[in-house]
Amino acid sequence: MRVTHIVLGLALTAASGMATAQAEDSIYIPLLTYRTGPFAGSGIPLANGLHDYLTMLNERDGGVGGVKLNVEECETGYDTKKGVECYEAVKGKGPVIMSPWSTGITLQLIPKASVDKIPILSLGYGLSASAVGDDFPWIFNPPATYWDGLSMIFKYIGGKVGGLDKLRGKTIGYIFFEGGYGREPIPLLEQFAKDYGFQVKMYPVAVQDMQNQSAQWLSVRRDRPDWMLMWGWGAMNPTAVKEAVRISFPMDHFIGIWYSGSEDDLRPSGRDARGYLALNINRIGANFPAIQDIVKYVVDKGLSQAPKEKVGENYYNRGVYNSVLTAEAIRNAQRITGKKVVTGEDVRRGLETLNMTEARWKELGLPEFANALTGVTCTDHNGHESAYMQQWDGAKWTVASDWISPMKERVRPMLEAAAKDYVSKDPAWPKRTEPCDKSS
């Protein structure tokens, strides 16, 4: 497998081999990654998991369906402008799928995807409304939207306080990255505040303030919220945890979304952060047969940038999850079309026919790695599947709940309304032209 790293600055600088066009007998998968900058602490393990699973398939199986995967990383620094530059640099090379790994980048690529016919896979992030496949036929955000995640957090809180009606008169704090990612769940949070009678206090964190949140946490100490929720990423997360510890906020009342729960987010605070909670959509650990194959075929052969002791940590496994869905979509596309070398249009059909049952996860060597993902269809590009709560015990994550299903009856109508509002603002928004695929 040829792996190239692209670096973008004022001009595009290519590593060796970049100018080579996609080989006719390979499938091109660009990875938009960020191994540098203030988000690198989160981005590096993700990039390693993304890369290593696909590399393992090449080394162990000769690719997918007998076709090698041509994997190429492009460094975005989690910067929206650089992310769009990466997209523009690689789209002419026939990518079958694109995973932006940034809500900000995803928002910019949504209008481009239907024109370029490149499916966008934003694993549990991005625009929540893009779950509505009728309006966003090229965007996929399984297994759950940020709105689903927020509803799961409130179901968990409701279970702890004796029902969501008990939140009346309480205060919920929300500390978030000031960007598309952090703003994404706010409409639902504000609706819940109206429905359940609690007050919301918001604490935005700008990128330049991620490692200096003293002002926000002074406000938290003054406001004394009953629960704190966090939509953080990169250097923001360990800083927020440290500040919560410093003001003696009860850590078992501090809950992060699934992108605020890596080991490195909590290690700096260690035992002092005991009790902190975060949702998770994948299991942690290296004791899965497929992860052991990554060690055998990739890590032990020196084909990975991941230290061996980091394999199996949360965000590494999150990257693996993304690459599993990528590979499964390609397999589906090959089966549906009868072609070995598939296109982006084919892989879109493959994504709309995902059928990740418990049995399929086991067949892939990842038993109980994630909840079944069987609800993705041409009209639902998300599935609205469950997540579980994990809790920090001072040294590692422990499982703190069963799988928690989202409030689908609350979330789906709001998603449909948000999708309608989004497309109504663009008179030229392309209508869905792709028929629903009945293949399964």
N, C-alpha and C positions, 0 to 999 in steps of 0.2 A: 504494500500500500504506500502511495506517495502522500505524505503529510506536509503541507506548506503552511507557514505562518505569514500572514500579510500584516504589514504595519502601515497605517494611514496617517499622514500628517498634512502638510500643505499640498503635497503631491503624493501619489500612490507609489510606494516603494515595494517591490516584490522580492520575496526570497527566491532562491534558486528553484527553477522549474515552474514558476507561476504562469509564465507565458504559454506553457503547453496547454493546448485545448483539452477538454474532457475526452478521455479515450472512449472510443465507440463501444468498448466492451466493459465499461465501468459505470457506476452510478455516482454522481457528484453530490456530495453533502457538505456545504460550507457550514462552519460553526462560528457564530458571532460570540466571541468570548472576551473576557477582560481579566488579564493576569497582572495588570498594572493599575495604579491609582488608588483612591480611597475606598473602592469597592472590591479590591483584589482579594481581601480576606475571605469574602464570600464567593468571588468569581473563580478563584484558582481551583478549589475542590470541585465546583460545578464543571469547569472546563475539563478537569481530569476525568471525571466520571463520564461525561459526554464522549470524550475521545477514546477512553480505554475500552468501553463496551463495543464500540464500532470496530476498533482495532482487533479486539478479541474475535469478533465474527469473521474478520478477514483471515486472521491467523489460524483459527480453529476450523472454520467452515468454508473458507474461500470466499467469504462475503455473504450475500443473501441470494438464495435461489441460484447459486453458482456464479454470481456476478460480484466482482470485487467492488468495494466502496472506496471512492476517491474522496478523502476527507481533508478539508483545508480550513485552518483557523484564521479568522480575521480579528485583530485586536480593536475593540471599541472603547476601552477605558470606561465603559458604562456611560459614554457620552452620546447623546442622541444624534448630534451632527456626524460624528465619526461612524456611528452605527448605520446611518443612511448612506454614507460614503462606502462603507463595506458592502452594503446591499447592492448599490449601483455598480461596484467593481466586479461583483461575482455573478450578477444576474444573467449576463450574456454567456455564461459557461454551462448553462443548462442545469441549475440546481433543481432537485426534485422536492425540496422542502427547506424552510428557513425557520430557525428558532432564534429570536432576537435577544432573549434573556434580559430584557429591560422593557418595562411598561411604556416608558417614553419613546423608545425606538419602535415598539410595536404600534403605538398610536400613529406614528409617521408612515409606517409601512402598510397599514390597513388599506388606504386608497390605492396603493400601488399593486397590491397582490392580485386583484381581479383583472387588472390591465396586463400584468406580466404572467399571469396564470402560474403563480408560485404559491403553494399553500404555506401559511404561517402557522406554526405550532408554538403556542405560548402556554407552557405547562403550569396551570394554576395561577396565571398572572395576566396582565394586559387588560383590555377593555372587557368588562363583565358582559356588556350587552352583545359582544360578538359571539356569544353562545347561541344566538338566534341565527341558525343557518340559512333561513330564507333571505335574510338581509346581508349576511356576511358569509357567502358560500366558500370563501378561501381562507377563513380564519378559524382556528380551532384552539380552545383553551381548556381541555380536560385536565384533571378529573373533576374540578370544582372551581367556581368563580370566587373572586374576593368577596362578593356579596354572600355566596354560600358560606364562606369561611366565617364571616361576621355572624351569620345566623347560627352557626355551630357554636361559636364562642358564647353567644347569648343563651343557647340551650344548655350549655355547660354551667354557666352562671346561674340560670334558673334552677337547675338541679341542686345547686349548692345553697341557694337562699330560700327554697321552698316555693318556687314559681316566679315567673317574670313580673307578675303583679306586685311582688314585694319590692321591686325596684322603684316604685313610685316615691318621689321625694328624694331619691338618692342622686349621687353625682358619679358619672362615668368619665374618666379622663382618657383622652386619645392623643398619644404622641406619635407623630408620623413624619416620614420623609416628605419634605415639601416639593412634590413633583407629581407626575401623573400616577405613580404607584401609590403614594400616600393619600392622595385625594380620591382615589377610586371608590372606596367603600363609604365615603361620607354621606351620599344621598340616603343610603339604607340606614346608617347610624342615626341620622336626623329623623328619619321616619319612625324608627324604633323609639326614639326619645319621646316623640308625640304619642305613640301608641301606648307606651308603658309608663309615661309620666316621670321620667328621670331627666336630669340636666346633663348636658355634655360640655365638657371643658376641653378645648383643643390646644395642642402644643406642637406647632409645626417646627421642624428642624431643617434649616437650609443646608445645602451641601457643605458650605464653608463652616458650619457650626456643628457638624456631626461629632467632632471630638471635643467640643466645648459646649455642653448642654446645661451649664450651671443656672442660666437664667430660666430655662424651662422647668428645671426641677425645683428651683426656689418657688416658682408659681404653683407647682404640684404640692409642695409642702404647705403653701398658703391655702390652696383650694381644698386640700384633704379629700380627694375623690375616694369613693368606696372601692372602685375597681379601676385599674389602668389597663388600657389596650395599646398594643404597639404594632405599627406597620413600619418596620425599620429594615435596613439593609446595610451591608458593608460595615464601615467603622462606626456607624450610628448605634448598632446593637450593643456591643460590649460597653460603650460609653453610657448608654441609657441604663443598663443593668448596674453598672458601678454607681451611677448617681442615685438610683433607687435604693441601693444598699446604704449609701451615704446618708440619706434622709430617713433611713429606717422604715421605708415603705414596706408593708407586708407582702413578701414575694409571692405567696400563694394567691394573691389578688392581682397579680401582674401577668397578663397573658399576651403572647405574641402570635401573629399569623405564622403560617408555615415557612415564611422567609425571614423569620426572626427567631430561629431556634437551632443554630449550629453549635457544635461543641466549642468552637473558638469564640462564640458570642458570650459564653459563660465561664470559660476557663480563667480569664483574668480575675474574676470575682470569687471563683472557687466555692468554698463552703459557705461564704457569706451570701451567696445567691441561691441557697437551697430553697426550694419551693416554687421558683419561677416556672411558668407554664408556657407551652407553645403548641399550637396545632401541628400535626404532621400528616403527610399523605403517603409516606413510604416508611418502611421499617429500617432500622439501623443495624449495622453489623456486617461482617465479612463471611459469616458461616452459611452462605447460600452457595449451592453448586455453581451457579453462573459467576458469582463474584470470585470463587476459588479458581474458576477457569481464567478469569481476568488476571489473577495473580500468576497462574501457570504460564499463560500464553503471552502476556503483555508485560506485567511488572517484573517478573523474574528474568525476562529477556531484555530488560533495559529499554522497552518501547514506551514506557510511561514516564510522565513527569511527577507522578504522585509518589511520595514516600510510602513504603509498604505499610507503615503503621497508620497511615491516614486512609487507606482503602477500607471502605465500609462505613466511614463516618457519614453523618446525615446528608450534607450537601454533595458529597461524592456519589452517594446512592441516588440523590435527586437527579444528578446528571445521567446516571445509568437509566433511571426511569424514563427520562426524555428520549434517550437513544433506543430503549426498548420499543417505545411507541413509534419512533421513526422506522425502525427495522420491520415492525409488524405492519405498518402502513405500506411499506415497499412490498412485503410478502403478499399482502392482500391485493395490491395493484398488479403484481405478476400473475396471481391466480385469476383475477377478473379479466385481464386483458390477454393473457396467454403470451405476453412478451416478457423477456428477461431483463432487457434494459428499458426501464420505464421512465416516464416523464413526470413533470409536476402535475399535469392534468390527471395522469393515472393515479398518482399518490394521493391526490385529493379524494378520489373515489375510495382509495384504500383507507384513508382516515375516516371516511363516513361509514365504513363497514367494520370498524374495530370491534372485536369481541373478546375482550380480555377477561375471560372467566377465571375462576379459581383454578380450574384444571389447566387452563392455558398458562397461567403464571407458573404452575408447577412444572409443566412440560418445558418451559424455558429455563428451568433451574432456579426459579425465584419463588418458591412456595411461600405464601402468606407475606410476600414482599410489599404488596399493596392491595387495596380493596379491589374487588372485581370492577371492571370498567366496561359495562355492556350497554350503556344508555346513549352512546354517541350515534347519531343518525344524521340524515341530510338536513333535518330541521332543528336538531339539537346538537350543537358542536361542542358540548361540554360534558354532559352526562350527569352532572350534579351528584357526584358520588360522595361518600363519607370520608371523614378524616378522624383521627384520634388525638387525644390530648397527651402530651409527654410532659414530664416534670423533671427538673434538675435536682439531683440528690446531693450535690456538692462536688461530684467528680464525674458523673455521667448522666445520661438521660434514662429515665425509667418510663414505662407505660402507665399512664394515670387514668385511662378511661377505655371503654369499648369504642368501637367505631361510632361516630356521631353523624347522623344524617342531617343534611341541611333542611331548612324550612322551605321546601320547594313551593308550597302553595303560596308563600309570601313573596319569594324571590322571583319566580318565573314571570308573573304578570308585570313586575317592575322592570325586569330585563327586556320584555317585549315592548313596553312603553318607551324605555330608554333607546332601544334599537330603532323604533319608529321615529323618535325625535332626532336621532343621529342622522338617519338617511334623509329625513325631510328637509334638513338644512342644506342639502346639496342636490339641486334639481337634476344634476347630471349623474347622480349616483347610479351605477350600473345595476340593473335588475338581474336576478338570478337567471342564468341561461342554461345551467347544467341540470339535467333531469335527476330526480332522486334515483339512486342506484339500489336496486332490490337484491343485489348479490350479497351473499352472506356465507 
